[in-house]
Amino acid sequence: MLALGLDTSCYTTSAALCAPGQEPRQERRLLPVAAGERGLRQSEAVFAHVRQISQVLLPLLETASEPISCVCASASPRDGEDSYMPVFQVGVSQGKALAAALRVPFFTTTHQRGHIAAAKYGTGLEAERFIALHLSGGTTDVLLMDGDKIRPIGTSVDLHAGQLVDRVGVALGLPFPCGPYLEKLALKGESKHRVPVSMEGLNCHLSGAEAQLMRMIAAGEPKENVAAEVYSVLCRTVHRLLTAAAESVNVKDLLVAGGVASSQLLRKLLLERNEKRRTGLNFFFGRPEFSGDNAVGVALIGIQKEIEIHNNPSVGFADSSPDRGA
């Protein structure tokens, strides 16, 4: 079995090949964003994916050591009929065409499920029931995972973690997406934890943090200290979110996924805070190369769907229709 996964998000064009028992292989390319901008409009991003998808597919397919047995693409940001972004249709249309040409099943999943599957890969997290935190430019979602079921527990009600990183980073003159550059800057700075955490039950607010950080920039605060304050408030907010969520559902295992979660600094701060607070929570982090937007988790989900069909032939090839979703 060899699954081809495709993910065309608001940040990255991604393709991956995954086979049971083998190390996943991936190719990805960031969408081109002009200096000073905070991303692309959907129409611009779609056009960029159309131009770039062959540039990630062709070198990846050259590495395939066996025939592709299924294709899987992320068709929407997350579960739910109201979850839709045009960018994902590039991967869906390309994947559907490839699957038809290869005469193999075509599956769809969601971008969020792909992130969780990629982050979980190789962590040793065996529990069927755990909490997943998806931190990215469009999500700050706390989710209860129970087998194949996802139940939202908490979120940010205004600004998302990745948006905070990118907005402050762009204001500091950093390239977009700003995460790696802001982290390097933060390592040179000092945080005095001046930005307070804002919680509302199991949800959080980050727009107030953005406003205070922008005031610090306007007041001439050293860039490296502003960057350090970003990671300080993100760490304290995330830990509060996860602690409250874990208590609410009586779960101790926590998987942190998404592009913002690839930050080694954020991981270090979270683990230090967790140890200091003695919460008893068990943190699992995906490998950094599988934490940002990628198609690895999408391909892993494709493999799992193919295995399900092989184990239950009565399901039939028709059930691989992209309209079935995740």
ABEGO torsion letter per residue (X at the ends): XBBBBBBBBAABBBBBBBBBGBBBBBBBBBBBBBBGBAEBBAAAAAAAAAAAAAAAAAAAAAABABBBABBBBBABABBEAABBBAAAAAAAAAAAAAAAAAGBBBBBBBAAAAAAAAAABGAGBABABBBBBBBBAABBBBBBBBEABBBBABBBABBBAAAAAAAAAAAAGBBOBAAAAAAAAAAABBBAGABBBBBBEABBBAAAAAAAAAAAAAAGBBAAAAAAAAAAAAAAAAAAAAAAAAAAAGBABBBBBEAAAABAAAAAAAAAAAAAAGAGBBBBBBBAAAABBBAAAAAAAAAAAAAAAAABAAAEAAAABAAAEX
